[in-house]
Amino acid sequence: MRQELQSLPKGLAEDVARNLVMVANLIDEDPEQAYAYSKIALRLASRVAAVREAAGFAAYATQKYSEALAEFRAARRMTGSVELWPVMADCERGLGRPERAMAMAGEPEVQKLDKAGQVEMRLVAAGARRDMGQIDAAIVTLQSPELASNSVQPWTARLRYAYADALLAAGREGEAREWFAKALEADKDGATDASDRLAELDGVEFVDAHDEHDAQDGDHSDLSGATDVRDDEADDADEADEADDADEQDDLSDDVVDAQADEAADVDVDVDVDTDTDTDAEGDKSS
């Protein structure tokens, strides 16, 4: 790539290189952002094969298969290399054309691929067979010296995994489990989820610690909510008691007032009686 960029003015080459580095760094974790950087590089240097290839892989990672295929074809025309042949065939699969992928698997270009490329082409061809509902043919396609070999190569884990998955799709669960285990042995970088598939076959269920913590938080929230309800009910009861006490106090005050009024009335009566009595007495004396 560096050699290709040397054909550009220094400042432009540096700008393109920075964008291509960002594509490489982000393509696995953030494909959409990688795709955005690839478009910038493509706008700056569309006649550079490395740029077209990077743009193709960024489009492929975001499932823009038509665009990816166009970029891969452009890169291949510029370099004459067959290295991109398997991924071009896989783009055909992505576009819903597995027959074309199968046709590409039979082209002379496949014989020009290195061992890794040929294994990749075998994986694509098996996938195309499965797309067409030919599961037994897909299993046969994957059976190869590379699959049977005990040596671990960069492609070994993915090849074994694809074979195990095809076996499982054919209902051959016991064999599938054996090959998922073999895939896991070869998968030092965690490129597959073979461990999860094995656990699934064994009936093991994993609980995410984060989800469990959230569930516990939810339980605490429920308890807290229940406590709040009880507190509210207690407050309502206290307020009701206070209201009853106030009513009783008002009734008591009314009783006191009534009693005082009655006493005052009794005093008035007594005074009136006494006054009348005195008046009568004085009248008798005068007589």
C-alpha positions as CSV (number, residue, x, y, z in Angstrom):
1,M,0.0,0.0,0.0
2,R,2.8,2.4,0.9
3,Q,4.3,1.9,-2.6
4,E,1.0,2.7,-4.2
5,L,0.6,5.9,-2.2
6,Q,4.0,7.1,-3.2
7,S,2.5,7.9,-6.6
8,L,0.5,10.7,-4.9
9,P,1.7,14.1,-3.7
10,K,3.2,13.9,-0.2
11,G,0.4,15.8,1.5
12,L,-2.3,13.9,-0.3
13,A,-0.7,10.6,0.4
14,E,-0.5,11.4,4.1
15,D,-4.2,12.3,4.2
16,V,-5.2,9.1,2.4
17,A,-3.0,7.0,4.6
18,R,-4.6,8.4,7.8
19,N,-8.0,7.5,6.5
20,L,-7.0,4.0,5.5
21,V,-5.5,3.5,9.0
22,M,-8.8,4.5,10.5
23,V,-10.6,2.1,8.3
24,A,-8.4,-0.8,9.4
25,N,-8.7,0.2,13.1
26,L,-12.5,0.6,13.1
27,I,-13.8,-2.1,10.6
28,D,-14.4,-4.7,13.3
29,E,-15.7,-2.5,16.1
30,D,-17.5,0.2,14.2
31,P,-18.0,-0.8,10.5
32,E,-20.2,2.3,9.8
33,Q,-17.5,4.7,10.9
34,A,-14.9,2.7,9.0
35,Y,-17.1,3.0,5.9
36,A,-17.2,6.7,6.4
37,Y,-13.4,7.0,6.4
38,S,-13.2,4.7,3.4
39,K,-15.4,7.1,1.5
40,I,-13.1,10.0,2.3
41,A,-10.1,8.0,1.1
42,L,-12.0,7.1,-2.0
43,R,-12.8,10.7,-2.8
44,L,-9.1,11.6,-2.4
45,A,-7.5,8.8,-4.4
46,S,-10.0,6.6,-6.3
47,R,-7.3,5.5,-8.7
48,V,-5.3,3.7,-6.0
49,A,-6.0,0.0,-5.8
50,A,-5.4,-0.2,-2.1
51,V,-8.0,2.5,-1.6
52,R,-10.6,0.7,-3.7
53,E,-9.9,-2.6,-1.8
54,A,-10.3,-0.9,1.6
55,A,-13.5,0.7,0.4
56,G,-14.7,-2.7,-0.7
57,F,-14.0,-4.3,2.6
58,A,-15.7,-1.4,4.5
59,A,-18.8,-1.7,2.3
60,Y,-18.7,-5.5,2.8
61,A,-18.6,-5.1,6.6
62,T,-21.7,-2.9,6.4
63,Q,-23.5,-5.4,4.1
64,K,-23.4,-3.1,1.1
65,Y,-22.6,-6.0,-1.1
66,S,-23.3,-4.4,-4.5
67,E,-21.0,-1.5,-3.7
68,A,-18.4,-3.9,-2.2
69,L,-18.4,-6.0,-5.3
70,A,-17.9,-3.0,-7.5
71,E,-14.9,-1.9,-5.5
72,F,-13.3,-5.3,-5.4
73,R,-13.7,-5.6,-9.2
74,A,-12.1,-2.2,-9.7
75,A,-9.2,-3.2,-7.4
76,R,-8.8,-6.5,-9.3
77,R,-8.7,-4.7,-12.6
78,M,-6.0,-2.4,-11.3
79,T,-3.8,-5.2,-9.9
80,G,-4.7,-8.3,-11.9
81,S,-4.6,-10.2,-8.6
82,V,-7.1,-13.1,-7.8
83,E,-6.7,-12.6,-4.1
84,L,-10.2,-11.0,-3.8
85,W,-11.9,-13.8,-5.7
86,P,-13.4,-15.5,-2.6
87,V,-14.8,-12.3,-1.1
88,M,-16.2,-11.3,-4.5
89,A,-18.0,-14.7,-4.6
90,D,-19.4,-14.1,-1.1
91,C,-20.7,-10.7,-2.2
92,E,-22.7,-12.6,-4.8
93,R,-24.2,-14.7,-2.0
94,G,-25.0,-11.5,-0.1
95,L,-26.9,-10.2,-3.1
96,G,-29.0,-13.4,-3.2
97,R,-27.1,-15.0,-6.1
98,P,-25.6,-18.3,-4.7
99,E,-25.5,-19.8,-8.2
100,R,-23.0,-17.2,-9.3
101,A,-20.9,-17.8,-6.2
102,M,-20.9,-21.5,-7.1
103,A,-20.0,-20.7,-10.7
104,M,-17.1,-18.6,-9.4
105,A,-15.9,-21.6,-7.3
106,G,-15.4,-23.6,-10.4
107,E,-13.4,-20.9,-12.3
108,P,-9.6,-21.2,-13.1
109,E,-8.9,-18.3,-10.7
110,V,-9.5,-20.6,-7.7
111,Q,-6.4,-22.7,-8.7
112,K,-4.3,-19.5,-8.6
113,L,-5.2,-18.8,-5.0
114,D,-2.9,-19.7,-2.1
115,K,-3.9,-22.3,0.5
116,A,-5.7,-19.7,2.7
117,G,-7.6,-18.4,-0.4
118,Q,-8.6,-21.9,-1.5
119,V,-10.0,-22.7,2.0
120,E,-11.9,-19.4,2.0
121,M,-13.3,-20.3,-1.4
122,R,-14.4,-23.6,-0.1
123,L,-16.2,-21.9,2.8
124,V,-18.0,-19.6,0.4
125,A,-19.0,-22.5,-1.9
126,A,-20.4,-24.5,1.1
127,G,-22.3,-21.4,2.2
128,A,-23.8,-21.1,-1.3
129,R,-24.8,-24.8,-1.2
130,R,-26.6,-24.1,2.0
131,D,-28.3,-21.0,0.6
132,M,-29.7,-23.3,-2.1
133,G,-30.9,-25.8,0.5
134,Q,-28.2,-28.4,-0.4
135,I,-27.1,-29.2,3.1
136,D,-25.5,-32.6,2.3
137,A,-23.6,-31.1,-0.6
138,A,-22.4,-28.3,1.7
139,I,-21.0,-31.0,4.1
140,V,-19.2,-32.8,1.3
141,T,-17.8,-29.4,0.0
142,L,-16.2,-28.8,3.4
143,Q,-14.6,-32.3,3.6
144,S,-11.0,-31.7,2.6
145,P,-7.4,-32.4,3.7
146,E,-7.4,-29.0,5.4
147,L,-10.4,-30.1,7.6
148,A,-8.8,-33.5,8.4
149,S,-5.4,-32.0,9.3
150,N,-4.4,-31.9,12.9
151,S,-2.2,-28.9,12.4
152,V,-3.7,-25.5,13.4
153,Q,-3.7,-22.8,10.7
154,P,-5.3,-19.4,10.7
155,W,-8.3,-20.8,8.8
156,T,-8.6,-24.0,10.9
157,A,-11.1,-22.8,13.5
158,R,-13.5,-21.3,10.9
159,L,-13.3,-24.4,8.7
160,R,-14.1,-26.7,11.6
161,Y,-16.9,-24.4,12.8
162,A,-18.5,-24.3,9.4
163,Y,-18.4,-28.1,9.2
164,A,-19.9,-28.5,12.7
165,D,-22.7,-26.0,11.8
166,A,-23.5,-27.8,8.6
167,L,-23.6,-31.2,10.5
168,L,-26.0,-29.7,13.0
169,A,-28.2,-28.3,10.3
170,A,-28.4,-31.9,8.9
171,G,-29.5,-33.2,12.3
172,R,-26.2,-34.9,13.0
173,E,-25.9,-33.5,16.5
174,G,-23.3,-35.9,17.9
175,E,-20.9,-35.2,15.1
176,A,-21.6,-31.5,15.3
177,R,-20.7,-31.4,19.0
178,E,-17.4,-33.2,18.2
179,W,-16.5,-30.7,15.6
180,F,-17.5,-27.7,17.6
181,A,-15.2,-28.9,20.3
182,K,-12.4,-29.2,17.7
183,A,-13.1,-25.7,16.4
184,L,-12.9,-24.4,20.0
185,E,-9.5,-26.1,20.4
186,A,-8.2,-24.3,17.3
187,D,-9.9,-21.0,18.1
188,K,-7.2,-19.2,20.1
189,D,-8.4,-15.7,19.1
190,G,-12.1,-16.2,19.8
191,A,-13.0,-15.8,16.1
192,T,-16.0,-18.1,16.5
193,D,-18.7,-18.7,19.2
194,A,-17.9,-22.4,19.3
195,S,-17.9,-22.4,23.1
196,D,-21.4,-21.0,23.2
197,R,-22.6,-23.5,20.6
198,L,-21.1,-26.4,22.7
199,A,-22.8,-25.1,25.8
200,E,-26.1,-24.8,23.9
201,L,-25.8,-28.5,22.8
202,D,-25.0,-29.5,26.3
203,G,-28.0,-27.7,27.7
204,V,-25.8,-25.2,29.7
205,E,-27.4,-21.8,30.2
206,F,-25.2,-18.8,31.0
207,V,-26.5,-15.9,33.0
208,D,-25.0,-12.5,32.2
209,A,-23.6,-11.0,35.4
210,H,-24.8,-7.6,34.3
211,D,-28.3,-8.8,33.7
212,E,-28.4,-10.6,37.1
213,H,-27.3,-7.3,38.7
214,D,-30.0,-5.5,36.9
215,A,-32.5,-8.1,38.1
216,Q,-31.4,-7.6,41.7
217,D,-31.7,-3.9,41.3
218,G,-35.2,-4.4,40.1
219,D,-36.0,-6.6,43.2
220,H,-34.6,-3.8,45.4
221,S,-36.7,-1.3,43.5
222,D,-39.7,-3.5,44.1
223,L,-39.0,-3.7,47.8
224,S,-38.3,0.0,48.0
225,G,-41.6,0.6,46.2
226,A,-43.4,-1.6,48.7
227,T,-41.8,0.2,51.6
228,D,-42.8,3.5,50.1
229,V,-46.4,2.3,49.8
230,R,-46.3,1.2,53.4
231,D,-44.9,4.5,54.5
232,D,-47.6,6.4,52.6
233,E,-50.2,4.2,54.2
234,A,-48.8,4.9,57.6
235,D,-48.7,8.7,56.9
236,D,-52.3,8.5,55.8
237,A,-53.2,6.6,59.0
238,D,-51.4,9.3,61.1
239,E,-53.2,12.0,59.3
240,A,-56.5,10.3,59.9
241,D,-55.7,9.9,63.6
242,E,-54.8,13.5,63.8
243,A,-58.0,14.5,62.1
244,D,-60.0,12.3,64.6
245,D,-58.1,13.8,67.5
246,A,-59.0,17.3,66.2
247,D,-62.6,16.3,65.9
248,E,-62.6,14.9,69.4
249,Q,-61.0,18.1,70.7
250,D,-63.6,20.2,68.9
251,D,-66.4,18.1,70.4
252,L,-64.8,18.4,73.8
253,S,-64.6,22.2,73.4
254,D,-68.2,22.3,72.3
255,D,-69.2,20.2,75.4
256,V,-67.3,22.6,77.7
257,V,-68.9,25.6,76.1
258,D,-72.3,24.0,76.4
259,A,-71.7,23.2,80.0
260,Q,-70.6,26.7,80.8
261,A,-73.7,28.0,79.1
262,D,-75.9,25.7,81.1
263,E,-74.2,26.9,84.3
264,A,-74.7,30.5,83.4
265,A,-78.3,29.8,82.7
266,D,-78.7,28.1,86.1
267,V,-77.1,31.1,87.8
268,D,-79.5,33.5,86.1
269,V,-82.4,31.4,87.2
270,D,-81.2,31.3,90.8
271,V,-80.7,35.1,90.8
272,D,-84.2,35.6,89.4
273,V,-85.7,33.3,92.0
274,D,-83.8,35.0,94.8
275,T,-84.8,38.5,93.6
276,D,-88.5,37.5,93.4
277,T,-88.3,36.0,96.9
278,D,-86.8,39.1,98.3
279,T,-89.4,41.3,96.7
280,D,-92.2,39.2,98.1
281,A,-90.7,39.4,101.5
282,E,-90.5,43.2,101.4
283,G,-94.1,43.4,100.3
284,D,-95.2,41.4,103.3
285,K,-93.3,43.7,105.6
286,S,-94.9,46.7,104.2
287,S,-98.3,45.2,104.8
